[in-house]
Amino acid sequence: MAQIEDHPQRFAMANELHARPFPVVQAPGRAAFLAIKPGQNAAGRDRAADMAHLVALLDRFAAPHPEPDATHYFGQIGKHQLKWESHTEFVTFTIWGEGIADTPFDAATFNLFPQDWLQAAPGTRVTSALIRIEVATGDDHIAEKAADWFVPESLAISRVLDDALVIAGDFRIDPAGHIRFAIFARPDVGARRIGRVVQRLCEIETYKAMSMLGLSRARSLGLQMGAIDSKLSQLVADMRETAPDATAQLHALLDVSAELESIAAQSSYRFGATTAYETIVNQRIEILRETRFAGRQTFGEFMMRRYDPAMRTVAATQARLKSMSDRALRAGDLLRTRVDVERSAQNQALLTSMDRRADLQLRLQHTVEGLSIVAISYYALNLLLYLLGPLQYAFDISKVTLGAVATPIVVICVWAALRRIRKHL
């Protein structure tokens, strides 16, 4: 049977849905997580450098390489498993394995990432985390360990996935520079379920850290936006003056608008990314299906008290920037209207002046035409008298008589000729 031809991207798109499997983590176990982001132009970074950095780590363990254009990798490195993912602005590395250190959250766990390899990273650390997975041995024991490992004031702890596991963390950076998470799994919980929770915790921390970059951007714009707001308010207040220099104000307002548009263009990507990351953080917490543990705050409550205000600050800054741009636009429209009205008045005055001058020119023209009739008639009459000179002697008519008879006729003829010429023109 002949088969229908497949779209060139059909298999690639179908496989993409299965290309990022959850890790399979046994309890007890441990994991180390690292997210790296270039300091500038992270979205346009050199992806080849990211791949080269991954390959350098794989070569230390003689592990197979991914495809050159791969955006994810999963494989064995020594006794541990490695999961690598390339995102729009950052890359993540997760290494996990069986067994736990005698000292909780021992910084040596992070030595799974070689020190010289870390120093050669094509970017800076956005966040890193140590995750300790233990078998749950009772709520009292879990509460004692959580109180001992984490700062009580910041501790978030909850039961997740229908009380299959208990997760805990305080989102504080420890002396070694890492965030700490603890997972307590019931004895009958499968490794894949534990792996999903490990993945969710890493994602919550990563996207939380990335979204907080928006808060940093919002705070850095505070003073600049305050100065622009004051300038804009003063310009709007000056518009109420009785006789303002509207053109000069319009130029000043255009400068303010240009500055606001520049800020908006430079910040739009970061604010947009922050909104997207915030959504992912909330989704990842929601799908954990948290319930309260021993009356302590859950991860969702921690985010509501500590994280949501930061995101509201970003949203408020974004809204303020848009509001200022709209105000500048409306003020510009008002000023342009005022300038147009003033120019219309000037044009009307100019037209009135031109009408007055045209009227004066018409009167002057009529005067000149009258004088022209007299002058032309004078010369025409002299020529006519010369022409009629012989009649003076033939009929004994004096020159004065000839002039008296001919003058009205000449004047009327000249007037009629000039009138006809003017009407023709």
One Martini backbone bead per residue (centre of mass of N, CA, C, O) as a GRO file, in nm:
protein
  425
    1MET     BB    1   0.096   0.037   0.023
    2ALA     BB    2   0.067   0.357  -0.016
    3GLN     BB    3   0.218   0.632   0.127
    4ILE     BB    4   0.204   0.917   0.281
    5GLU     BB    5   0.350   1.208   0.289
    6ASP     BB    6   0.566   1.361   0.498
    7HIS     BB    7   0.648   1.602   0.683
    8PRO     BB    8   0.963   1.717   0.747
    9GLN     BB    9   0.872   1.793   1.073
   10ARG     BB   10   0.716   1.566   1.214
   11PHE     BB   11   0.927   1.402   1.387
   12ALA     BB   12   1.062   1.640   1.529
   13MET     BB   13   0.804   1.742   1.674
   14ALA     BB   14   0.728   1.480   1.819
   15ASN     BB   15   1.007   1.439   1.971
   16GLU     BB   16   1.002   1.703   2.140
   17LEU     BB   17   0.793   1.591   2.360
   18HIS     BB   18   1.037   1.356   2.443
   19ALA     BB   19   1.329   1.510   2.497
   20ARG     BB   20   1.247   1.589   2.823
   21PRO     BB   21   1.303   1.400   3.057
   22PHE     BB   22   1.271   1.286   3.354
   23PRO     BB   23   1.426   1.210   3.617
   24VAL     BB   24   1.579   0.928   3.789
   25VAL     BB   25   1.528   0.912   4.144
   26GLN     BB   26   1.666   0.802   4.426
   27ALA     BB   27   1.605   0.685   4.761
   28PRO     BB   28   1.870   0.798   4.835
   29GLY     BB   29   1.988   1.131   4.728
   30ARG     BB   30   2.147   1.357   4.484
   31ALA     BB   31   2.181   1.710   4.374
   32ALA     BB   32   2.305   1.926   4.107
   33PHE     BB   33   2.262   2.273   4.020
   34LEU     BB   34   2.289   2.474   3.704
   35ALA     BB   35   2.285   2.825   3.595
   36ILE     BB   36   2.363   2.989   3.279
   37LYS     BB   37   2.444   3.341   3.196
   38PRO     BB   38   2.492   3.592   3.013
   39GLY     BB   39   2.533   3.931   3.068
   40GLN     BB   40   2.488   3.974   2.750
   41ASN     BB   41   2.285   3.890   2.515
   42ALA     BB   42   2.145   3.603   2.573
   43ALA     BB   43   1.958   3.549   2.322
   44GLY     BB   44   2.234   3.612   2.123
   45ARG     BB   45   2.414   3.394   2.176
   46ASP     BB   46   2.662   3.150   2.157
   47ARG     BB   47   2.575   2.823   2.111
   48ALA     BB   48   2.853   2.691   2.060
   49ALA     BB   49   2.969   2.751   2.341
   50ASP     BB   50   2.773   2.574   2.498
   51MET     BB   51   2.848   2.308   2.356
   52ALA     BB   52   3.151   2.313   2.427
   53HIS     BB   53   3.106   2.301   2.733
   54LEU     BB   54   2.966   2.028   2.738
   55VAL     BB   55   3.183   1.859   2.592
   56ALA     BB   56   3.402   1.905   2.805
   57LEU     BB   57   3.252   1.738   3.020
   58LEU     BB   58   3.217   1.470   2.864
   59ASP     BB   59   3.524   1.414   2.810
   60ARG     BB   60   3.597   1.348   3.112
   61PHE     BB   61   3.389   1.071   3.071
   62ALA     BB   62   3.354   0.954   2.785
   63ALA     BB   63   3.104   1.077   2.657
   64PRO     BB   64   2.867   1.127   2.454
   65HIS     BB   65   2.756   1.326   2.197
   66PRO     BB   66   2.567   1.552   2.074
   67GLU     BB   67   2.417   1.727   1.868
   68PRO     BB   68   2.509   2.031   1.746
   69ASP     BB   69   2.179   2.138   1.761
   70ALA     BB   70   2.118   2.083   2.042
   71THR     BB   71   1.891   2.149   2.346
   72HIS     BB   72   1.956   1.856   2.467
   73TYR     BB   73   2.063   1.630   2.744
   74PHE     BB   74   2.113   1.269   2.818
   75GLY     BB   75   2.338   1.108   3.062
   76GLN     BB   76   2.631   0.942   3.140
   77ILE     BB   77   2.863   1.029   3.422
   78GLY     BB   78   2.981   0.788   3.544
   79LYS     BB   79   2.781   0.765   3.843
   80HIS     BB   80   2.612   0.976   3.685
   81GLN     BB   81   2.365   1.207   3.592
   82LEU     BB   82   2.286   1.407   3.293
   83LYS     BB   83   2.127   1.733   3.248
   84TRP     BB   84   2.071   1.930   2.948
   85GLU     BB   85   1.972   2.278   2.882
   86SER     BB   86   1.849   2.501   2.628
   87HIS     BB   87   1.765   2.834   2.642
   88THR     BB   88   1.707   3.148   2.561
   89GLU     BB   89   1.911   3.266   2.821
   90PHE     BB   90   1.992   2.966   2.915
   91VAL     BB   91   2.165   2.711   3.101
   92THR     BB   92   2.140   2.366   3.222
   93PHE     BB   93   2.257   2.167   3.506
   94THR     BB   94   2.207   1.815   3.601
   95ILE     BB   95   2.321   1.624   3.884
   96TRP     BB   96   2.277   1.272   3.971
   97GLY     BB   97   2.252   1.039   4.257
   98GLU     BB   98   2.337   0.815   4.478
   99GLY     BB   99   2.327   0.911   4.778
  100ILE     BB  100   2.458   1.064   5.081
  101ALA     BB  101   2.584   1.283   5.278
  102ASP     BB  102   2.675   1.322   5.600
  103THR     BB  103   2.664   1.619   5.524
  104PRO     BB  104   2.444   1.843   5.484
  105PHE     BB  105   2.504   2.009   5.210
  106ASP     BB  106   2.765   1.944   5.084
  107ALA     BB  107   2.982   2.118   4.880
  108ALA     BB  108   3.108   1.862   4.740
  109THR     BB  109   2.872   1.800   4.550
  110PHE     BB  110   2.953   2.033   4.343
  111ASN     BB  111   3.217   1.877   4.241
  112LEU     BB  112   3.086   1.745   3.992
  113PHE     BB  113   3.185   2.021   3.908
  114PRO     BB  114   3.450   2.131   3.776
  115GLN     BB  115   3.636   2.402   3.841
  116ASP     BB  116   3.767   2.469   3.561
  117TRP     BB  117   3.498   2.444   3.409
  118LEU     BB  118   3.351   2.677   3.550
  119GLN     BB  119   3.558   2.902   3.466
  120ALA     BB  120   3.484   2.837   3.141
  121ALA     BB  121   3.224   2.968   3.130
  122PRO     BB  122   2.978   3.129   2.902
  123GLY     BB  123   2.922   3.279   3.191
  124THR     BB  124   2.695   3.318   3.455
  125ARG     BB  125   2.554   3.270   3.757
  126VAL     BB  126   2.223   3.252   3.849
  127THR     BB  127   2.211   2.952   3.972
  128SER     BB  128   2.227   2.720   4.257
  129ALA     BB  129   2.186   2.369   4.370
  130LEU     BB  130   2.102   2.164   4.652
  131ILE     BB  131   1.985   1.819   4.669
  132ARG     BB  132   1.806   1.631   4.917
  133ILE     BB  133   1.733   1.277   4.937
  134GLU     BB  134   1.491   1.119   5.143
  135VAL     BB  135   1.356   0.903   5.364
  136ALA     BB  136   1.077   0.896   5.526
  137THR     BB  137   1.049   0.900   5.916
  138GLY     BB  138   0.859   1.127   5.987
  139ASP     BB  139   0.741   1.431   6.084
  140ASP     BB  140   0.929   1.497   6.321
  141HIS     BB  141   1.194   1.446   6.172
  142ILE     BB  142   1.148   1.649   5.948
  143ALA     BB  143   1.116   1.902   6.127
  144GLU     BB  144   1.397   1.889   6.255
  145LYS     BB  145   1.564   1.913   5.994
  146ALA     BB  146   1.446   2.175   5.884
  147ALA     BB  147   1.525   2.349   6.134
  148ASP     BB  148   1.838   2.285   6.098
  149TRP     BB  149   1.884   2.363   5.777
  150PHE     BB  150   1.693   2.616   5.809
  151VAL     BB  151   1.546   2.918   5.803
  152PRO     BB  152   1.265   2.975   5.974
  153GLU     BB  153   1.159   3.247   5.846
  154SER     BB  154   1.194   3.105   5.532
  155LEU     BB  155   1.046   2.852   5.558
  156ALA     BB  156   0.941   2.598   5.323
  157ILE     BB  157   0.672   2.354   5.371
  158SER     BB  158   0.540   2.051   5.203
  159ARG     BB  159   0.297   1.867   5.068
  160VAL     BB  160   0.307   1.643   4.781
  161LEU     BB  161   0.140   1.454   4.579
  162ASP     BB  162  -0.054   1.332   4.794
  163ASP     BB  163   0.170   1.283   5.024
  164ALA     BB  164   0.438   1.153   4.894
  165LEU     BB  165   0.585   1.427   4.967
  166VAL     BB  166   0.847   1.638   5.110
  167ILE     BB  167   0.921   1.983   5.097
  168ALA     BB  168   1.221   2.199   5.131
  169GLY     BB  169   1.293   2.560   5.184
  170ASP     BB  170   1.454   2.914   5.177
  171PHE     BB  171   1.602   3.070   4.936
  172ARG     BB  172   1.895   3.064   5.037
  173ILE     BB  173   2.229   3.151   5.043
  174ASP     BB  174   2.489   2.985   5.110
  175PRO     BB  175   2.825   2.994   5.181
  176ALA     BB  176   2.873   2.834   4.893
  177GLY     BB  177   2.631   2.951   4.685
  178HIS     BB  178   2.357   2.789   4.758
  179ILE     BB  179   2.067   2.633   4.718
  180ARG     BB  180   1.823   2.467   4.929
  181PHE     BB  181   1.693   2.124   4.911
  182ALA     BB  182   1.433   1.908   5.039
  183ILE     BB  183   1.352   1.549   5.014
  184PHE     BB  184   1.070   1.350   5.130
  185ALA     BB  185   1.014   1.009   5.077
  186ARG     BB  186   0.823   0.769   5.048
  187PRO     BB  187   0.891   0.435   5.025
  188ASP     BB  188   0.666   0.400   4.770
  189VAL     BB  189   0.811   0.595   4.590
  190GLY     BB  190   0.903   0.663   4.286
  191ALA     BB  191   1.165   0.772   4.088
  192ARG     BB  192   1.000   0.945   3.887
  193ARG     BB  193   0.857   1.122   4.096
  194ILE     BB  194   1.108   1.240   4.219
  195GLY     BB  195   1.216   1.361   3.954
  196ARG     BB  196   0.987   1.566   3.913
  197VAL     BB  197   1.043   1.728   4.169
  198VAL     BB  198   1.328   1.807   4.107
  199GLN     BB  199   1.259   1.958   3.847
  200ARG     BB  200   1.062   2.166   3.973
  201LEU     BB  201   1.261   2.299   4.167
  202CYS     BB  202   1.460   2.395   3.952
  203GLU     BB  203   1.254   2.568   3.798
  204ILE     BB  204   1.167   2.755   4.021
  205GLU     BB  205   1.448   2.875   4.076
  206THR     BB  206   1.521   2.972   3.792
  207TYR     BB  207   1.268   3.152   3.726
  208LYS     BB  208   1.295   3.325   3.972
  209ALA     BB  209   1.575   3.443   3.909
  210MET     BB  210   1.505   3.558   3.627
  211SER     BB  211   1.266   3.745   3.718
  212MET     BB  212   1.445   3.927   3.914
  213LEU     BB  213   1.575   4.094   3.685
  214GLY     BB  214   1.330   4.282   3.655
  215LEU     BB  215   1.362   4.424   3.928
  216SER     BB  216   1.637   4.545   3.874
  217ARG     BB  217   1.541   4.713   3.634
  218ALA     BB  218   1.321   4.875   3.781
  219ARG     BB  219   1.510   5.009   3.990
  220SER     BB  220   1.703   5.149   3.781
  221LEU     BB  221   1.449   5.332   3.667
  222GLY     BB  222   1.342   5.512   3.894
  223LEU     BB  223   1.506   5.780   3.875
  224GLN     BB  224   1.468   5.832   3.574
  225MET     BB  225   1.155   5.838   3.579
  226GLY     BB  226   1.128   6.065   3.786
  227ALA     BB  227   1.261   6.288   3.617
  228ILE     BB  228   1.070   6.265   3.375
  229ASP     BB  229   0.806   6.316   3.527
  230SER     BB  230   0.875   6.603   3.619
  231LYS     BB  231   0.915   6.721   3.338
  232LEU     BB  232   0.634   6.651   3.230
  233SER     BB  233   0.469   6.804   3.443
  234GLN     BB  234   0.589   7.084   3.377
  235LEU     BB  235   0.498   7.097   3.083
  236VAL     BB  236   0.196   7.075   3.143
  237ALA     BB  237   0.181   7.326   3.326
  238ASP     BB  238   0.289   7.531   3.107
  239MET     BB  239   0.032   7.505   2.918
  240ARG     BB  240  -0.142   7.715   3.111
  241GLU     BB  241  -0.031   7.943   3.001
  242THR     BB  242  -0.107   8.226   2.822
  243ALA     BB  243   0.205   8.264   2.667
  244PRO     BB  244   0.344   8.025   2.525
  245ASP     BB  245   0.610   7.839   2.384
  246ALA     BB  246   0.505   7.592   2.193
  247THR     BB  247   0.748   7.507   2.023
  248ALA     BB  248   0.948   7.463   2.254
  249GLN     BB  249   0.771   7.260   2.407
  250LEU     BB  250   0.756   7.050   2.182
  251HIS     BB  251   1.056   6.984   2.176
  252ALA     BB  252   1.074   6.893   2.472
  253LEU     BB  253   0.857   6.669   2.445
  254LEU     BB  254   1.005   6.503   2.231
  255ASP     BB  255   1.244   6.432   2.411
  256VAL     BB  256   1.081   6.277   2.622
  257SER     BB  257   0.957   6.068   2.429
  258ALA     BB  258   1.226   5.951   2.328
  259GLU     BB  259   1.322   5.854   2.607
  260LEU     BB  260   1.084   5.663   2.665
  261GLU     BB  261   1.118   5.483   2.413
  262SER     BB  262   1.400   5.386   2.484
  263ILE     BB  263   1.329   5.248   2.750
  264ALA     BB  264   1.111   5.059   2.637
  265ALA     BB  265   1.297   4.909   2.435
  266GLN     BB  266   1.509   4.809   2.658
  267SER     BB  267   1.266   4.671   2.857
  268SER     BB  268   1.061   4.482   2.715
  269TYR     BB  269   1.202   4.209   2.727
  270ARG     BB  270   1.242   4.183   3.033
  271PHE     BB  271   0.944   4.219   3.114
  272GLY     BB  272   0.833   3.989   2.940
  273ALA     BB  273   1.006   3.763   3.067
  274THR     BB  274   0.907   3.799   3.356
  275THR     BB  275   0.614   3.721   3.304
  276ALA     BB  276   0.676   3.436   3.201
  277TYR     BB  277   0.832   3.331   3.452
  278GLU     BB  278   0.608   3.375   3.658
  279THR     BB  279   0.411   3.174   3.533
  280ILE     BB  280   0.591   2.924   3.567
  281VAL     BB  281   0.620   2.926   3.871
  282ASN     BB  282   0.316   2.900   3.937
  283GLN     BB  283   0.274   2.634   3.782
  284ARG     BB  284   0.482   2.456   3.932
  285ILE     BB  285   0.342   2.485   4.207
  286GLU     BB  286   0.057   2.386   4.136
  287ILE     BB  287   0.143   2.084   4.038
  288LEU     BB  288   0.225   1.988   4.337
  289ARG     BB  289  -0.005   1.990   4.537
  290GLU     BB  290  -0.031   2.147   4.804
  291THR     BB  291   0.014   2.090   5.160
  292ARG     BB  292   0.020   2.126   5.481
  293PHE     BB  293   0.299   2.139   5.724
  294ALA     BB  294   0.274   2.190   6.046
  295GLY     BB  295   0.171   2.496   5.982
  296ARG     BB  296   0.340   2.578   5.750
  297GLN     BB  297   0.464   2.726   5.491
  298THR     BB  298   0.438   2.732   5.168
  299PHE     BB  299   0.550   2.793   4.860
  300GLY     BB  300   0.310   2.968   4.778
  301GLU     BB  301   0.326   3.159   5.027
  302PHE     BB  302   0.608   3.257   4.986
  303MET     BB  303   0.555   3.387   4.709
  304MET     BB  304   0.330   3.579   4.803
  305ARG     BB  305   0.519   3.738   5.016
  306ARG     BB  306   0.804   3.767   4.835
  307TYR     BB  307   0.751   3.754   4.513
  308ASP     BB  308   0.497   3.913   4.422
  309PRO     BB  309   0.590   4.205   4.491
  310ALA     BB  310   0.814   4.208   4.278
  311MET     BB  311   0.624   4.165   4.033
  312ARG     BB  312   0.450   4.418   4.089
  313THR     BB  313   0.679   4.618   4.044
  314VAL     BB  314   0.723   4.552   3.750
  315ALA     BB  315   0.433   4.608   3.656
  316ALA     BB  316   0.428   4.904   3.757
  317THR     BB  317   0.663   5.005   3.583
  318GLN     BB  318   0.539   4.933   3.312
  319ALA     BB  319   0.280   5.104   3.353
  320ARG     BB  320   0.423   5.375   3.400
  321LEU     BB  321   0.565   5.391   3.130
  322LYS     BB  322   0.307   5.389   2.962
  323SER     BB  323   0.171   5.633   3.093
  324MET     BB  324   0.392   5.837   3.016
  325SER     BB  325   0.369   5.798   2.713
  326ASP     BB  326   0.072   5.883   2.694
  327ARG     BB  327   0.105   6.165   2.811
  328ALA     BB  328   0.305   6.267   2.601
  329LEU     BB  329   0.115   6.223   2.364
  330ARG     BB  330  -0.115   6.410   2.456
  331ALA     BB  331   0.056   6.665   2.491
  332GLY     BB  332   0.149   6.672   2.198
  333ASP     BB  333  -0.130   6.708   2.075
  334LEU     BB  334  -0.195   6.975   2.215
  335LEU     BB  335   0.047   7.134   2.108
  336ARG     BB  336  -0.009   7.092   1.810
  337THR     BB  337  -0.280   7.233   1.820
  338ARG     BB  338  -0.175   7.505   1.916
  339VAL     BB  339   0.017   7.552   1.682
  340ASP     BB  340  -0.200   7.537   1.461
  341VAL     BB  341  -0.370   7.772   1.565
  342GLU     BB  342  -0.150   7.985   1.554
  343ARG     BB  343  -0.093   7.948   1.252
  344SER     BB  344  -0.378   8.014   1.158
  345ALA     BB  345  -0.380   8.301   1.267
  346GLN     BB  346  -0.136   8.395   1.106
  347ASN     BB  347  -0.258   8.332   0.830
  348GLN     BB  348  -0.505   8.516   0.860
  349ALA     BB  349  -0.346   8.776   0.898
  350LEU     BB  350  -0.197   8.753   0.630
  351LEU     BB  351  -0.448   8.755   0.451
  352THR     BB  352  -0.557   9.025   0.545
  353SER     BB  353  -0.309   9.186   0.458
  354MET     BB  354  -0.325   9.101   0.161
  355ASP     BB  355  -0.603   9.221   0.109
  356ARG     BB  356  -0.528   9.512   0.177
  357ARG     BB  357  -0.303   9.536  -0.035
  358ALA     BB  358  -0.483   9.467  -0.277
  359ASP     BB  359  -0.672   9.709  -0.243
  360LEU     BB  360  -0.455   9.921  -0.271
  361GLN     BB  361  -0.358   9.830  -0.549
  362LEU     BB  362  -0.631   9.877  -0.689
  363ARG     BB  363  -0.650  10.177  -0.635
  364LEU     BB  364  -0.383  10.247  -0.765
  365GLN     BB  365  -0.460  10.135  -1.040
  366HIS     BB  366  -0.694  10.328  -1.092
  367THR     BB  367  -0.524  10.582  -1.072
  368VAL     BB  368  -0.325  10.508  -1.295
  369GLU     BB  369  -0.535  10.478  -1.514
  370GLY     BB  370  -0.629  10.771  -1.510
  371LEU     BB  371  -0.350  10.888  -1.575
  372SER     BB  372  -0.312  10.728  -1.834
  373ILE     BB  373  -0.542  10.856  -1.994
  374VAL     BB  374  -0.431  11.139  -1.987
  375ALA     BB  375  -0.154  11.083  -2.115
  376ILE     BB  376  -0.251  10.943  -2.373
  377SER     BB  377  -0.439  11.164  -2.464
  378TYR     BB  378  -0.229  11.382  -2.495
  379TYR     BB  379  -0.058  11.243  -2.716
  380ALA     BB  380  -0.289  11.180  -2.911
  381LEU     BB  381  -0.378  11.473  -2.956
  382ASN     BB  382  -0.114  11.580  -3.077
  383LEU     BB  383  -0.116  11.387  -3.317
  384LEU     BB  384  -0.392  11.478  -3.427
  385LEU     BB  385  -0.317  11.777  -3.476
  386TYR     BB  386  -0.102  11.715  -3.682
  387LEU     BB  387  -0.300  11.568  -3.875
  388LEU     BB  388  -0.512  11.834  -3.877
  389GLY     BB  389  -0.350  12.087  -3.971
  390PRO     BB  390  -0.454  12.147  -4.271
  391LEU     BB  391  -0.749  12.234  -4.181
  392GLN     BB  392  -0.675  12.508  -4.068
  393TYR     BB  393  -0.626  12.632  -4.364
  394ALA     BB  394  -0.866  12.527  -4.537
  395PHE     BB  395  -1.103  12.623  -4.300
  396ASP     BB  396  -1.025  12.824  -4.084
  397ILE     BB  397  -0.918  12.663  -3.821
  398SER     BB  398  -0.842  12.654  -3.515
  399LYS     BB  399  -0.652  12.485  -3.288
  400VAL     BB  400  -0.843  12.512  -3.047
  401THR     BB  401  -1.091  12.394  -3.183
  402LEU     BB  402  -0.976  12.122  -3.253
  403GLY     BB  403  -0.905  12.045  -2.959
  404ALA     BB  404  -1.195  12.067  -2.842
  405VAL     BB  405  -1.318  11.847  -3.030
  406ALA     BB  406  -1.099  11.606  -2.990
  407THR     BB  407  -1.068  11.547  -2.688
  408PRO     BB  408  -1.321  11.372  -2.615
  409ILE     BB  409  -1.271  11.157  -2.826
  410VAL     BB  410  -0.994  11.062  -2.725
  411VAL     BB  411  -1.068  10.990  -2.434
  412ILE     BB  412  -1.285  10.778  -2.500
  413CYS     BB  413  -1.106  10.589  -2.666
  414VAL     BB  414  -0.893  10.531  -2.450
  415TRP     BB  415  -1.085  10.424  -2.233
  416ALA     BB  416  -1.201  10.188  -2.405
  417ALA     BB  417  -0.934  10.045  -2.463
  418LEU     BB  418  -0.844   9.988  -2.167
  419ARG     BB  419  -1.098   9.833  -2.080
  420ARG     BB  420  -1.066   9.604  -2.286
  421ILE     BB  421  -0.789   9.507  -2.193
  422ARG     BB  422  -0.862   9.445  -1.896
  423LYS     BB  423  -1.089   9.239  -1.961
  424HIS     BB  424  -0.911   9.043  -2.115
  425LEU     BB  425  -0.710   8.995  -1.865
   0.00000   0.00000   0.00000
